[in-house]
């Protein structure tokens, strides 16, 4: 008997009105069941609406010469002239290069290190595991201003740990870290990894802990080494999570961690060639020129490019492996 025949039989047996009442009662029970989840979801939705959707009409500022006296919609419309600041300046290539290359390196380094640490933590048992998890996540909770001063404590020319302890032990002269731009790509990459790996690691660890241990037990019975278990079991099962986090990172490829590139190098002019990004450049321009419209244009440009990158990357993933795509 098909589903439609069953419905007709029930309708004829108990009556149309009773059937409708039963369906309504079933829907109400279902709604009541999920009320706690809706309540927990409400603060996040409110924050998302206020922070991400309410400011959308303000995007028009990017195309106007903003004047506080006239307001946003009363200011003069100047088209795409605000975008010329990003593309016609002599530093346009440097800031774009730095923003993209740093984010690419961050994506690779942070992903590899987070997976490695997550696999190591998944093998631990007892109280040590919780202690190590907390220690690894702690840097992510520290303010960037504090991180900047921690880095300064290591790299200070006069009182820094490196110049006073590490370098003399190897017979190397002191280095003026805040005057030598060539050292800062490695410093920035190391600082970002130290700060960010813990958060990604927790995500990968939670995924690994949800894997069926029968896969690993079968592999051990067959004589598979730790490396083979990681290569043929852990990595394939982690692939959806890796792709999801990578796509999210690609979406912010034209954004940079403002605190990391501004606070940690202490805004030293000698380091601009390797520490200046789109965000820090716009901020400095905003301080010097006070042009809010220029800042809005930069934000809109970054958002549009990020949106296109996410769509393009997801389209590529769909062609290679449809099941791993986000949408």
Buried (B, 14 or more C-beta within 10 A) or exposed (E): EEEEEEEEEEEEEEEEEEBEEEEEEEEEEEEEEEEEEEEEEEEEEEEEEEEEEEEEEEBBBBBBBBEEEEEBEEBEEBEEBBBBBBEEEEBBEBBBEBBBEBBEBBBEBBBEBBBBBBBEBBEEEEEEBEEBBEEBBEBBEEEBEEBBEBBBEBBBBEEBEBBEEEBEEEEEEEBEBBEEBEBBBEBBBEBBBBBBBBBBBBBBBEBBEEBEEEBBEEBEEEEBEEEEBBEEBBEEBBEBBBBBBBBEBBBBBBBBBBBBBBBBBBBEEBBBEBBBBBBBBBBBBBEEEEBBBBBBBBBBBBBEBBEEBBEEBBEEBBEEEEEBBEE
